[in-house]
Amino acid sequence: MSGKQPRRVTILDIAREMGVAPSTVSNALSGKRYVDPALVERVKATAERLGYRPNPVARRLRSGRASAIGLFSAMPFAVAGGASRLGFMMDIAATAAEETMRSGLSLTLVPPMEASPPVEDLLIDGALLIEPARDDPFAELLDARGLPVVRIGRQPGRESAPHVDLRSAETAAKLLAHLEARGARRIALMTGQGRRASHEETEAEYARFCALRGMEPLAFRLTETNGVQGGHDATLKLLAERPDVDAILAPVDVFAAGACQAAKEIGRRVPEDLLIATRYDGPRSLASDPPLTAVNLSLPVVAQEAVRMLTAMIEGHETPRVVPSPEARLVIRASTGG
């Protein structure tokens, strides 16, 4: 055996086989210029019979495109790193990668980093941006490049930008109603300082919830970069000043995990003495002690919708500006007596 690899079939081979010009074959396969439909079918049949496979490098050179999209997380490293590297972002990335391949594209994953990567150097045709804040630097850089961008989660101040709506107010309402149904009468809220739609919508829903019940609001904004330690320290301070607090809603899972640690340190039993719930049902929710009640955000469906919006935009097609995510499903665990 010679061990040589079989020669790749090219457009020239198809043209010689059919006795037509290479440009005719190229136009028939790409659809960029009109070719008689009957001839297009003959070209495709010949290409399949000969085993032709498009050369992705040549295709990119012809189209001027990178044939790739980028997936960015706008969350700080302290929140999106660690156990969550296999959580929120990867839940989206797995489905996004499958969906982009079906569209003939590849996915460039830009993981959470302590230093921002050089966005201007990335070879991408568009981007998915996870939960950008009001003045998100990634959003500004991507928009400055003139790239199509789909936000996963509404960006405050950019409500008209194409996005998949994560319906954070509805999620907050589910969690608050659950805590109340489990007996909570003094619920505290811990959100992040970053002005993301999930924080702002949760705060607004919490204010409405408290007003309807005549409950004193106890809402705190924590620095997201402090991660689990930030949730831990804030909970110790809160429970020392307000021992009547019987539930904490911390939509950021690192804050909820820190709250569980703090409660354990001072002998407040979870869930007997203190109920704790978070938003994202991911690895950190399961790893917490006790495991955290959360919500299933249907992130694979969210990713699929976002990729479809983005690929349509790249191709120049009209798309809806907003696509709603599926309704979130409550996942009750030990932190609220599940």
Rosetta silent file (secondary structure, phi, psi, omega in degrees, C-alpha in Angstrom):
SEQUENCE: MSGKQPRRVTILDIAREMGVAPSTVSNALSGKRYVDPALVERVKATAERLGYRPNPVARRLRSGRASAIGLFSAMPFAVAGGASRLGFMMDIAATAAEETMRSGLSLTLVPPMEASPPVEDLLIDGALLIEPARDDPFAELLDARGLPVVRIGRQPGRESAPHVDLRSAETAAKLLAHLEARGARRIALMTGQGRRASHEETEAEYARFCALRGMEPLAFRLTETNGVQGGHDATLKLLAERPDVDAILAPVDVFAAGACQAAKEIGRRVPEDLLIATRYDGPRSLASDPPLTAVNLSLPVVAQEAVRMLTAMIEGHETPRVVPSPEARLVIRASTGG
SCORE:     score description
SCORE:     0.000 S_00000001
   1 L     0.000  135.949 -176.536    0.000    0.000    0.000 S_00000001
   2 L   -76.714  -28.238 -179.369    1.342    3.432   -0.937 S_00000001
   3 L    80.138    3.536 -179.993   -0.315    5.218    2.007 S_00000001
   4 L   -75.430  143.635  175.966   -1.150    8.211   -0.186 S_00000001
   5 L   -77.144  140.110  177.514   -4.308   10.121    0.554 S_00000001
   6 L   -61.188  143.610 -178.790   -6.826   10.212   -2.314 S_00000001
   7 L   -67.582  138.739  179.261   -6.757   13.486   -4.257 S_00000001
   8 L   -69.266  132.764  176.379   -9.509   15.922   -3.331 S_00000001
   9 L   -71.850  133.465 -177.895  -12.165   16.332   -6.011 S_00000001
  10 L  -115.579  174.210  175.707  -12.332   19.939   -7.228 S_00000001
  11 H   -61.449  -33.926  177.831  -14.723   22.087   -9.216 S_00000001
  12 H   -61.963  -39.489  178.860  -12.406   21.593  -12.214 S_00000001
  13 H   -62.219  -42.604  179.689  -12.954   17.825  -12.036 S_00000001
  14 H   -64.892  -42.445 -179.997  -16.721   18.290  -12.082 S_00000001
  15 H   -62.108  -44.134  178.731  -16.458   20.723  -15.004 S_00000001
  16 H   -63.320  -41.982 -178.696  -14.321   18.297  -17.039 S_00000001
  17 H   -61.131  -37.325 -175.501  -16.675   15.422  -16.279 S_00000001
  18 H   -95.244  -14.473 -177.726  -19.688   17.413  -17.484 S_00000001
  19 L    73.017   35.302  178.614  -18.015   19.364  -20.285 S_00000001
  20 L  -125.064  172.207 -179.648  -18.989   22.747  -18.893 S_00000001
  21 L   -74.078  145.359  176.635  -17.077   25.784  -17.679 S_00000001
  22 H   -56.788  -35.214  179.867  -15.736   25.766  -14.073 S_00000001
  23 H   -64.126  -32.738  177.643  -17.576   29.050  -13.454 S_00000001
  24 H   -65.656  -42.863  177.977  -20.859   27.311  -14.322 S_00000001
  25 H   -63.707  -44.796 -179.056  -20.164   24.618  -11.745 S_00000001
  26 H   -60.899  -45.035 -179.611  -19.169   27.202   -9.146 S_00000001
  27 H   -67.044  -36.028  179.514  -22.317   29.263   -9.715 S_00000001
  28 H   -66.197  -37.624 -177.671  -24.517   26.163   -9.654 S_00000001
  29 H   -80.682  -31.995 -176.703  -23.100   25.032   -6.314 S_00000001
  30 H   -89.376  -27.104 -177.536  -22.980   28.450   -4.669 S_00000001
  31 L    75.891   11.269 -176.791  -26.251   29.846   -5.999 S_00000001
  32 L   -74.704  -31.445  177.855  -24.659   33.267   -6.390 S_00000001
  33 L  -128.262  156.466 -175.493  -25.583   33.585  -10.077 S_00000001
  34 L   -67.290  132.331  171.078  -28.450   32.182  -12.085 S_00000001
  35 L  -135.201  140.494 -179.564  -27.959   28.746  -13.606 S_00000001
  36 L   -49.971  128.884 -175.925  -30.719   26.764  -15.277 S_00000001
  37 H   -53.937  -37.070  179.440  -32.353   24.666  -12.502 S_00000001
  38 H   -64.523  -38.980  178.648  -32.041   21.444  -14.529 S_00000001
  39 H   -69.286  -37.440  176.837  -28.307   22.058  -14.936 S_00000001
  40 H   -57.318  -44.089  179.940  -27.976   22.834  -11.220 S_00000001
  41 H   -64.140  -38.787  178.263  -29.440   19.419  -10.430 S_00000001
  42 H   -65.758  -40.179  179.115  -27.017   17.731  -12.877 S_00000001
  43 H   -63.310  -45.755 -179.202  -24.059   19.554  -11.321 S_00000001
  44 H   -64.259  -39.013  179.283  -25.087   18.553   -7.812 S_00000001
  45 H   -65.904  -41.486  178.655  -25.618   14.948   -8.846 S_00000001
  46 H   -65.734  -42.339  179.357  -22.199   14.817  -10.522 S_00000001
  47 H   -60.018  -42.245  179.580  -20.551   16.437   -7.507 S_00000001
  48 H   -66.865  -40.523 -178.712  -22.093   13.842   -5.204 S_00000001
  49 H   -65.112  -37.244 -178.916  -21.107   10.957   -7.500 S_00000001
  50 H   -81.831  -11.002 -179.526  -17.493   12.128   -7.667 S_00000001
  51 L    82.394   31.611 -179.718  -17.341   12.710   -3.904 S_00000001
  52 L   -70.859  135.220  172.721  -16.880   16.476   -4.060 S_00000001
  53 L  -129.837  129.826 -178.201  -16.633   18.328   -0.769 S_00000001
  54 L   -58.480  143.410  175.198  -16.363   22.146   -0.679 S_00000001
  55 L   -85.491  112.185 -174.932  -13.005   23.536    0.422 S_00000001
  56 H   -63.019  -33.319 -179.950  -13.836   25.718    3.445 S_00000001
  57 H   -67.078  -46.071  179.311  -10.730   27.898    3.036 S_00000001
  58 H   -63.396  -39.024  179.742  -11.490   28.631   -0.616 S_00000001
  59 H   -62.591  -40.514  178.579  -15.126   29.288    0.240 S_00000001
  60 H   -65.615  -39.457  179.012  -14.109   31.826    2.879 S_00000001
  61 H   -64.204  -40.357 -179.695  -11.769   33.568    0.439 S_00000001
  62 H   -67.882  -40.638 -174.033  -14.516   33.810   -2.165 S_00000001
  63 H   -85.316  -20.778 -175.501  -17.159   35.068    0.244 S_00000001
  64 L    75.543   13.340 -179.072  -14.933   37.349    2.319 S_00000001
  65 L  -109.137  158.704  177.102  -16.436   35.832    5.451 S_00000001
  66 L   -84.618  -16.606 -176.384  -14.875   34.022    8.384 S_00000001
  67 L    56.907   38.305  179.901  -17.729   31.476    8.458 S_00000001
  68 E  -148.786  151.340  172.031  -17.649   31.696   12.248 S_00000001
  69 E  -123.578  155.777  179.709  -19.539   33.375   15.047 S_00000001
  70 E  -105.990  145.661  174.544  -18.304   34.248   18.519 S_00000001
  71 E  -116.109  117.649 -175.668  -19.943   33.448   21.844 S_00000001
  72 E  -116.493  141.743  171.363  -19.113   35.951   24.587 S_00000001
  73 E  -106.313  124.489  178.468  -20.015   35.996   28.271 S_00000001
  74 L   -85.689   -2.351 -178.938  -20.469   39.473   29.728 S_00000001
  75 L   -76.149  146.374  177.350  -20.431   38.105   33.291 S_00000001
  76 L   -61.352  155.660 -178.046  -17.338   38.783   35.440 S_00000001
  77 H   -58.522  -37.044 -178.076  -14.808   35.979   35.813 S_00000001
  78 H   -63.016  -26.499  178.954  -15.663   35.566   39.518 S_00000001
  79 H   -93.715  -46.398 -173.276  -19.251   34.701   38.535 S_00000001
  80 H   -89.368  -10.057  177.538  -18.807   32.947   35.198 S_00000001
  81 L   -86.055 -163.552  177.658  -15.546   31.150   36.042 S_00000001
  82 H    59.330 -137.317 -177.818  -14.988   28.198   38.345 S_00000001
  83 H   -60.100  -28.096 -177.428  -17.797   25.651   38.452 S_00000001
  84 H   -74.535   -8.603  172.497  -19.901   27.847   36.164 S_00000001
  85 H   -59.555  -27.621  176.984  -17.486   27.296   33.290 S_00000001
  86 H  -101.095   18.221 -175.454  -19.447   24.071   32.891 S_00000001
  87 L  -115.200 -116.696 -170.210  -22.702   25.841   33.586 S_00000001
  88 H   -49.335  -53.583 -175.980  -24.566   28.781   32.084 S_00000001
  89 H   -65.719  -40.921 -177.227  -22.154   29.524   29.236 S_00000001
  90 H   -73.704  -29.519  173.451  -21.550   25.874   28.334 S_00000001
  91 H   -59.424  -39.922  178.126  -25.267   25.093   28.386 S_00000001
  92 H   -74.844  -42.954 -174.489  -25.595   27.706   25.672 S_00000001
  93 H   -62.972  -39.648 -176.901  -22.360   26.809   23.864 S_00000001
  94 H   -59.763  -48.121  179.607  -23.191   23.121   23.372 S_00000001
  95 H   -72.314  -38.797  179.614  -26.413   23.825   21.505 S_00000001
  96 H   -60.144  -39.188  179.423  -25.002   26.894   19.742 S_00000001
  97 H   -63.401  -42.907  178.336  -22.157   24.782   18.325 S_00000001
  98 H   -63.466  -44.796 -176.353  -24.609   22.228   16.909 S_00000001
  99 H   -67.801  -38.198  179.432  -26.845   24.893   15.411 S_00000001
 100 H   -67.629  -37.647  178.988  -23.964   26.813   13.812 S_00000001
 101 H   -62.489  -37.020  177.301  -22.604   23.640   12.191 S_00000001
 102 H   -63.216  -25.194 -179.817  -25.992   23.043   10.587 S_00000001
 103 L   -94.472    6.750  179.963  -25.640   26.491    9.047 S_00000001
 104 L    77.261   21.455  179.829  -22.141   25.790    7.745 S_00000001
 105 L  -116.668  168.106  172.859  -20.494   27.942   10.404 S_00000001
 106 E  -117.276  163.190 -178.067  -18.163   27.312   13.309 S_00000001
 107 E  -113.160  125.542  174.082  -18.361   28.635   16.856 S_00000001
 108 E  -100.156  115.410 -177.633  -15.553   30.581   18.512 S_00000001
 109 E   -91.057  120.291  177.776  -15.926   30.358   22.274 S_00000001
 110 E  -105.259   96.260 -172.299  -14.594   33.394   24.143 S_00000001
 111 L   -71.198  162.181  175.078  -14.506   32.175   27.764 S_00000001
 112 L   -57.912  128.868 -177.382  -14.808   34.405   30.829 S_00000001
 113 L  -134.283  150.611  177.909  -11.408   36.016   31.355 S_00000001
 114 L   -71.939  -25.560  174.383   -9.972   38.399   33.909 S_00000001
 115 L  -118.216  133.510 -176.466   -8.559   40.464   31.016 S_00000001
 116 L   -66.323  134.805  177.290  -10.759   41.168   27.998 S_00000001
 117 L   -71.888  157.368 -179.989   -9.605   39.462   24.759 S_00000001
 118 L   -73.393   94.143 -175.256   -8.855   41.676   21.718 S_00000001
 119 H   -59.053  -36.880 -175.524  -12.289   41.587   20.078 S_00000001
 120 H   -65.163  -18.349 -177.930  -11.091   43.475   17.004 S_00000001
 121 H   -94.512   -7.423 -177.227   -8.697   40.629   16.095 S_00000001
 122 L   -76.162  133.986  179.499  -11.244   37.810   16.197 S_00000001
 123 L   -89.050   87.966 -178.318  -12.196   36.351   12.805 S_00000001
 124 L  -139.183  154.684  178.316  -15.976   36.197   13.185 S_00000001
 125 L   -98.782  -12.329 -179.104  -19.003   37.267   11.157 S_00000001
 126 E  -173.285  177.040 -175.003  -21.261   37.912   14.149 S_00000001
 127 E  -147.487  148.684  167.084  -21.569   37.358   17.866 S_00000001
 128 E  -105.572  132.552 -176.864  -23.803   36.071   20.636 S_00000001
 129 E  -124.761  118.094 -174.751  -23.431   38.054   23.848 S_00000001
 130 E   -85.351  119.614  173.162  -24.664   36.562   27.118 S_00000001
 131 L    45.685   63.466  178.483  -26.430   38.949   29.518 S_00000001
 132 L   -72.036  146.398  175.955  -24.712   42.260   28.725 S_00000001
 133 E   -82.363  175.945 -175.106  -24.902   45.068   31.257 S_00000001
 134 L   -55.973  -46.818 -179.207  -26.074   48.600   30.446 S_00000001
 135 L  -114.012   50.153 -173.644  -22.587   49.842   29.469 S_00000001
 136 L   -67.471  127.020 -178.071  -21.095   46.501   28.525 S_00000001
 137 H   -66.866  -36.179  176.902  -17.622   46.865   26.932 S_00000001
 138 H   -60.542  -44.877 -179.613  -18.021   43.746   24.758 S_00000001
 139 H   -59.669  -42.620 -179.293  -21.263   45.133   23.321 S_00000001
 140 H   -65.016  -43.029 -178.764  -19.596   48.448   22.529 S_00000001
 141 H   -67.297  -42.073 -179.548  -16.602   46.798   20.836 S_00000001
 142 H   -67.742  -41.905  177.934  -18.726   44.393   18.790 S_00000001
 143 H   -64.967  -36.266  179.733  -21.127   47.129   17.710 S_00000001
 144 H   -64.163  -30.476  177.113  -18.165   49.338   16.792 S_00000001
 145 L   -75.890  -10.852 -179.138  -16.972   46.624   14.403 S_00000001
 146 L    76.586   20.434 -178.873  -20.360   46.726   12.734 S_00000001
 147 L   -82.859  146.956  169.303  -20.935   43.030   13.370 S_00000001
 148 L   -63.587  133.091 -178.986  -24.399   41.507   13.714 S_00000001
 149 E  -134.401  133.495  172.526  -24.918   40.806   17.429 S_00000001
 150 E  -115.242  124.196  176.789  -27.695   38.943   19.219 S_00000001
 151 E   -83.992  138.469  171.113  -27.948   39.463   22.965 S_00000001
 152 E   -99.440   96.480 -167.744  -28.974   36.541   25.142 S_00000001
 153 L   104.463  133.957  179.624  -30.951   38.592   27.627 S_00000001
 154 L   -61.014  140.905  175.055  -32.106   42.155   27.021 S_00000001
 155 L   -98.167  116.189  178.396  -29.435   44.834   27.347 S_00000001
 156 L   -54.632  135.159 -178.211  -30.676   47.804   29.419 S_00000001
 157 L    86.591  -13.652  177.892  -30.537   50.957   27.370 S_00000001
 158 L  -128.891   48.087 -175.023  -30.434   48.950   24.131 S_00000001
 159 L   -60.803  -25.212 -179.190  -33.937   47.488   24.207 S_00000001
 160 L   -83.222  -10.971  178.824  -34.210   47.671   20.416 S_00000001
 161 L   -67.746  141.153 -179.143  -31.096   45.546   19.873 S_00000001
 162 L   -57.200  131.729 -179.310  -31.933   41.990   18.725 S_00000001
 163 E  -158.991  159.103  168.737  -32.154   39.679   21.717 S_00000001
 164 E   -95.521  121.493 -176.659  -33.699   36.597   23.257 S_00000001
 165 E   -80.103  118.129 -178.853  -35.730   37.767   26.245 S_00000001
 166 L   -81.795   -2.197  172.857  -34.928   35.644   29.308 S_00000001
 167 L    54.788   52.308 -173.978  -38.098   36.874   31.059 S_00000001
 168 H   -67.253  -31.151  178.448  -36.314   37.573   34.325 S_00000001
 169 H   -63.528  -41.084  178.855  -39.295   39.292   35.961 S_00000001
 170 H   -65.493  -39.460  178.090  -41.379   36.134   35.538 S_00000001
 171 H   -62.614  -44.856  178.458  -38.557   34.024   36.954 S_00000001
 172 H   -61.339  -40.993 -179.926  -38.271   36.301   40.001 S_00000001
 173 H   -62.197  -39.937  178.137  -42.042   36.130   40.535 S_00000001
 174 H   -62.107  -45.554 -177.360  -41.918   32.315   40.535 S_00000001
 175 H   -67.492  -42.120  178.930  -39.109   32.226   43.088 S_00000001
 176 H   -65.141  -41.789  178.403  -40.697   34.808   45.391 S_00000001
 177 H   -63.285  -37.459  178.733  -44.056   33.033   45.267 S_00000001
 178 H   -65.857  -44.800  179.485  -42.326   29.754   46.112 S_00000001
 179 H   -61.933  -41.417  178.572  -40.506   31.247   49.113 S_00000001
 180 H   -64.672  -40.824  179.592  -43.750   32.752   50.369 S_00000001
 181 H   -64.767  -26.405  178.111  -45.573   29.436   49.919 S_00000001
 182 L   -87.263    7.702  172.944  -42.857   27.790   52.038 S_00000001
 183 L   104.455    0.668 -178.559  -43.600   30.178   54.896 S_00000001
 184 L   -69.333  133.962  178.067  -41.179   33.066   54.289 S_00000001
 185 L  -125.480   -9.796  176.759  -42.418   36.411   55.626 S_00000001
 186 L  -136.517   89.321 -174.198  -39.215   38.465   55.626 S_00000001
 187 E   -99.890  129.681  174.833  -37.411   37.912   52.322 S_00000001
 188 E  -102.504  150.823 -179.943  -34.135   39.663   51.495 S_00000001
 189 E  -119.642  131.269  175.650  -32.862   40.157   47.934 S_00000001
 190 E  -122.145  111.357  175.361  -29.214   40.066   46.854 S_00000001
 191 E  -116.188  179.120  179.163  -28.452   41.126   43.279 S_00000001
 192 E   -94.103  158.215  178.839  -25.275   42.260   41.537 S_00000001
 193 L   -71.145  -26.551  177.940  -24.135   45.828   41.004 S_00000001
 194 L   -59.918  131.186 -174.944  -23.838   45.215   37.272 S_00000001
 195 L   -85.999   70.851  175.115  -26.877   46.744   35.592 S_00000001
 196 E   -92.036  157.195 -179.715  -28.045   43.658   33.719 S_00000001
 197 H   -60.630  -36.867 -178.918  -31.667   43.130   32.772 S_00000001
 198 H   -62.140  -38.488  177.846  -31.857   40.098   35.055 S_00000001
 199 H   -70.565  -48.160 -175.493  -30.871   42.244   38.066 S_00000001
 200 H   -64.889  -42.373 -179.588  -33.056   45.209   37.173 S_00000001
 201 H   -68.861  -36.829  177.744  -36.141   43.115   36.396 S_00000001
 202 H   -66.350  -42.762  178.597  -35.706   41.050   39.562 S_00000001
 203 H   -61.718  -41.685  179.894  -35.361   44.184   41.696 S_00000001
 204 H   -66.004  -39.980  179.578  -38.514   45.681   40.166 S_00000001
 205 H   -68.166  -38.472  178.000  -40.484   42.470   40.724 S_00000001
 206 H   -64.231  -42.557  178.565  -39.241   42.243   44.319 S_00000001
 207 H   -61.500  -41.951  178.213  -40.291   45.859   44.997 S_00000001
 208 H   -64.245  -43.810  179.634  -43.756   45.099   43.613 S_00000001
 209 H   -58.701  -46.640 -179.264  -43.977   41.902   45.685 S_00000001
 210 H   -66.210  -41.945 -177.847  -43.074   43.736   48.896 S_00000001
 211 H   -63.128  -39.733 -179.133  -45.429   46.645   48.223 S_00000001
 212 H   -66.094  -25.173 -175.861  -48.409   44.353   47.672 S_00000001
 213 H  -107.862    0.554 -176.917  -47.781   42.653   51.021 S_00000001
 214 L    65.936   27.877 -178.378  -46.699   45.619   53.082 S_00000001
 215 L   -91.792  134.198  176.774  -43.321   43.916   53.520 S_00000001
 216 L   -65.599  122.976  178.930  -40.263   46.048   54.247 S_00000001
 217 L   -72.854  136.095  175.804  -37.906   45.648   51.278 S_00000001
 218 E  -127.373   82.363 -174.756  -34.395   44.455   52.125 S_00000001
 219 E  -111.867  135.070 -177.136  -32.541   44.676   48.823 S_00000001
 220 E  -132.747  140.705  173.985  -28.757   44.702   48.461 S_00000001
 221 E  -108.271  121.344 -177.325  -26.467   45.039   45.453 S_00000001
 222 E  -106.212  152.783  176.959  -23.215   43.140   45.795 S_00000001
 223 L   -72.873  119.236 -173.607  -20.004   43.467   43.812 S_00000001
 224 H   -64.620  -31.030 -177.634  -20.030   40.523   41.412 S_00000001
 225 H   -67.603  -13.299  177.593  -16.243   40.235   41.310 S_00000001
 226 H   -80.912  -11.622  172.779  -16.273   39.210   44.999 S_00000001
 227 H    56.831 -140.050 -177.601  -18.011   35.955   44.026 S_00000001
 228 H   -58.874  -39.571 -178.998  -18.911   33.452   46.752 S_00000001
 229 H   -62.010  -35.696  178.367  -17.093   35.481   49.398 S_00000001
 230 H   -63.689  -42.808  176.939  -19.262   38.480   48.636 S_00000001
 231 H   -65.737  -38.621  178.702  -22.435   36.487   49.232 S_00000001
 232 H   -61.609  -51.629 -175.913  -20.968   34.998   52.403 S_00000001
 233 H   -66.717  -40.684  179.884  -19.949   38.333   53.914 S_00000001
 234 H   -64.478  -36.060  179.914  -23.196   40.086   52.981 S_00000001
 235 H   -69.549  -41.950  176.919  -25.247   37.285   54.559 S_00000001
 236 H   -58.415  -45.236 -179.640  -23.296   37.412   57.829 S_00000001
 237 H   -65.890  -44.187 -178.863  -23.877   41.164   58.036 S_00000001
 238 H   -60.801  -49.647 -175.089  -27.545   40.880   57.066 S_00000001
 239 H   -71.151  -26.174  175.795  -28.412   38.167   59.585 S_00000001
 240 H   -70.397  -39.069 -178.211  -26.534   39.948   62.369 S_00000001
 241 H   -83.999  -31.307 -176.596  -28.513   43.146   61.766 S_00000001
 242 L  -132.513   75.613 -179.191  -31.809   41.522   60.821 S_00000001
 243 L   -65.109  -12.270  178.532  -32.193   38.123   62.528 S_00000001
 244 L   -77.455   -9.887  178.043  -35.874   38.151   61.519 S_00000001
 245 L   -63.165  126.072 -178.376  -34.934   37.474   57.876 S_00000001
 246 L  -117.264    3.496  177.432  -36.222   34.003   57.037 S_00000001
 247 E  -158.151  146.176  176.018  -35.437   33.806   53.310 S_00000001
 248 E  -128.632  126.197  170.222  -32.841   35.074   50.823 S_00000001
 249 E  -103.573  114.249 -179.348  -33.341   35.292   47.078 S_00000001
 250 L  -123.925   92.037 -176.476  -29.912   35.581   45.437 S_00000001
 251 L   -57.216  -31.218  176.797  -30.306   35.300   41.631 S_00000001
 252 L   -80.707  119.869 -170.401  -26.510   35.115   41.162 S_00000001
 253 H   -62.489  -29.856  178.795  -25.625   31.544   42.133 S_00000001
 254 H   -66.675  -34.310  177.379  -22.260   32.456   43.705 S_00000001
 255 H   -68.019  -40.413  179.307  -24.053   34.771   46.136 S_00000001
 256 H   -65.144  -40.769  178.015  -26.546   32.037   47.028 S_00000001
 257 H   -64.069  -39.987  176.948  -23.732   29.547   47.614 S_00000001
 258 H   -65.141  -35.127  177.327  -21.990   32.089   49.858 S_00000001
 259 H   -63.876  -39.682  177.440  -25.235   32.624   51.779 S_00000001
 260 H   -62.642  -41.375  179.254  -25.437   28.898   52.493 S_00000001
 261 H   -63.766  -43.934 -178.695  -21.881   28.904   53.833 S_00000001
 262 H   -64.699  -43.178  179.487  -22.554   31.897   56.081 S_00000001
 263 H   -59.799  -41.498  179.970  -25.772   30.426   57.479 S_00000001
 264 H   -63.770  -39.337 -178.538  -23.955   27.222   58.361 S_00000001
 265 H   -61.375  -36.805 -174.528  -21.192   29.153   60.160 S_00000001
 266 L  -102.425   11.676  174.506  -23.611   30.891   62.521 S_00000001
 267 L    79.080   17.054  174.826  -25.878   27.920   63.110 S_00000001
 268 L   -88.109  112.530 -175.832  -28.812   29.049   60.956 S_00000001
 269 L   -75.234  136.057  175.464  -30.180   25.831   59.486 S_00000001
 270 L  -111.567  118.852   14.031  -31.124   25.778   55.818 S_00000001
 271 L  -102.393    1.214 -172.289  -34.013   25.349   55.135 S_00000001
 272 L   -59.254  -43.003 -177.714  -35.442   25.024   58.681 S_00000001
 273 L  -103.963  -20.549 -175.245  -34.363   28.526   59.814 S_00000001
 274 L  -150.709  124.355  175.537  -33.531   30.156   56.497 S_00000001
 275 E   -92.447  138.313  179.018  -34.755   29.526   52.953 S_00000001
 276 E  -134.146  132.327  178.562  -32.324   30.269   50.102 S_00000001
 277 E  -137.387  154.224  178.163  -33.077   30.259   46.368 S_00000001
 278 E  -132.561 -175.852 -173.533  -31.209   31.275   43.216 S_00000001
 279 E   -96.327  -54.717 -170.450  -31.981   31.741   39.540 S_00000001
 280 E   -90.436  124.500  177.670  -29.862   29.429   37.375 S_00000001
 281 L   -84.919   85.561 -176.885  -30.196   25.676   37.798 S_00000001
 282 L  -132.784 -167.306 -176.473  -26.594   24.740   37.090 S_00000001
 283 H   -57.155  -38.564 -178.374  -23.554   22.941   38.551 S_00000001
 284 H   -69.143  -33.362  176.745  -23.068   25.445   41.369 S_00000001
 285 H   -63.904  -40.270  179.432  -26.694   25.058   42.479 S_00000001
 286 H   -72.414  -35.287 -175.748  -26.217   21.303   42.691 S_00000001
 287 H   -79.316  -16.149 -178.499  -22.818   21.551   44.390 S_00000001
 288 L   -64.349  156.515  178.312  -24.010   23.931   47.104 S_00000001
 289 L  -120.949  104.206    1.384  -24.580   22.595   50.616 S_00000001
 290 L   -80.434  167.789  175.977  -27.505   22.164   50.691 S_00000001
 291 L   -57.507  145.195 -170.196  -28.385   22.048   46.961 S_00000001
 292 L   -94.808  136.513  167.832  -30.165   25.195   45.854 S_00000001
 293 E   -65.575  134.932 -175.565  -33.701   25.656   44.615 S_00000001
 294 E  -150.944 -166.253  177.126  -33.434   27.304   41.191 S_00000001
 295 E  -130.240  144.721  173.860  -35.164   27.509   37.812 S_00000001
 296 E   -84.578  114.164 -175.303  -34.606   25.687   34.543 S_00000001
 297 L   -89.221    3.361 -179.267  -34.135   28.467   31.991 S_00000001
 298 L    54.095   48.074 -175.156  -34.308   26.129   28.929 S_00000001
 299 H   -62.830  -32.841  174.731  -30.918   27.423   27.793 S_00000001
 300 H   -59.723  -39.720  177.603  -30.571   24.942   24.880 S_00000001
 301 H   -67.414  -41.118  178.049  -33.761   26.375   23.369 S_00000001
 302 H   -58.692  -45.970 -179.254  -32.524   29.906   24.076 S_00000001
 303 H   -62.802  -43.279 -179.747  -29.229   29.134   22.296 S_00000001
 304 H   -60.273  -45.625  179.459  -30.995   27.645   19.294 S_00000001
 305 H   -64.220  -41.005 -178.745  -33.213   30.701   18.881 S_00000001
 306 H   -64.690  -43.254  179.620  -30.264   33.079   19.271 S_00000001
 307 H   -64.807  -40.605  179.371  -28.166   31.283   16.632 S_00000001
 308 H   -63.165  -41.060  176.118  -31.071   31.248   14.185 S_00000001
 309 H   -61.204  -45.604 -174.976  -31.550   34.989   14.674 S_00000001
 310 H   -68.170  -44.148 -179.219  -27.843   35.650   14.193 S_00000001
 311 H   -63.913  -36.809  176.821  -27.373   33.497   11.086 S_00000001
 312 H   -63.766  -40.825  178.686  -30.384   35.182    9.479 S_00000001
 313 H   -64.540  -41.506  179.345  -28.865   38.585   10.234 S_00000001
 314 H   -61.854  -37.502  179.922  -25.505   37.529    8.760 S_00000001
 315 L   -81.152   -2.365  177.376  -27.284   36.429    5.581 S_00000001
 316 L    83.704   18.306 -179.601  -29.119   39.744    5.399 S_00000001
 317 L   -90.568  155.678  174.827  -32.587   38.378    6.156 S_00000001
 318 L   -71.776  138.352  177.966  -35.265   40.113    8.203 S_00000001
 319 L  -136.755  155.149  173.226  -35.574   38.776   11.757 S_00000001
 320 L   -64.975  148.326 -179.673  -37.748   39.625   14.762 S_00000001
 321 L   -76.861  -29.183 -178.350  -36.018   42.003   17.152 S_00000001
 322 E  -134.316  131.526  173.590  -37.120   40.074   20.228 S_00000001
 323 E  -121.582  123.831 -179.951  -37.722   36.355   20.708 S_00000001
 324 E   -76.258  144.043  174.518  -39.085   35.236   24.107 S_00000001
 325 L   -77.112  163.634  174.760  -37.466   32.323   25.892 S_00000001
 326 L   -62.417  158.706  177.803  -39.616   29.399   27.086 S_00000001
 327 L   -62.865  133.582 -179.434  -41.296   29.804   30.455 S_00000001
 328 L   -69.149  145.584 -178.875  -38.885   28.994   33.289 S_00000001
 329 E  -114.259  126.460 -178.880  -39.582   25.864   35.327 S_00000001
 330 E   -68.536  133.083  176.420  -39.031   25.825   39.091 S_00000001
 331 E  -117.963  104.508 -173.175  -36.618   23.151   40.346 S_00000001
 332 L   -87.974  127.434  179.419  -37.176   22.703   44.089 S_00000001
 333 L  -129.197 -170.210 -169.507  -34.245   21.408   46.140 S_00000001
 334 H   -63.008  -25.146 -175.706  -33.183   21.099   49.758 S_00000001
 335 H   -66.541  -15.929  173.452  -32.439   24.801   50.301 S_00000001
 336 H  -124.762   21.170  176.656  -36.187   25.470   50.433 S_00000001
 337 L    89.637   17.576 -179.892  -37.262   22.087   51.786 S_00000001
 338 L   -73.801    0.000    0.000  -37.468   20.211   48.490 S_00000001
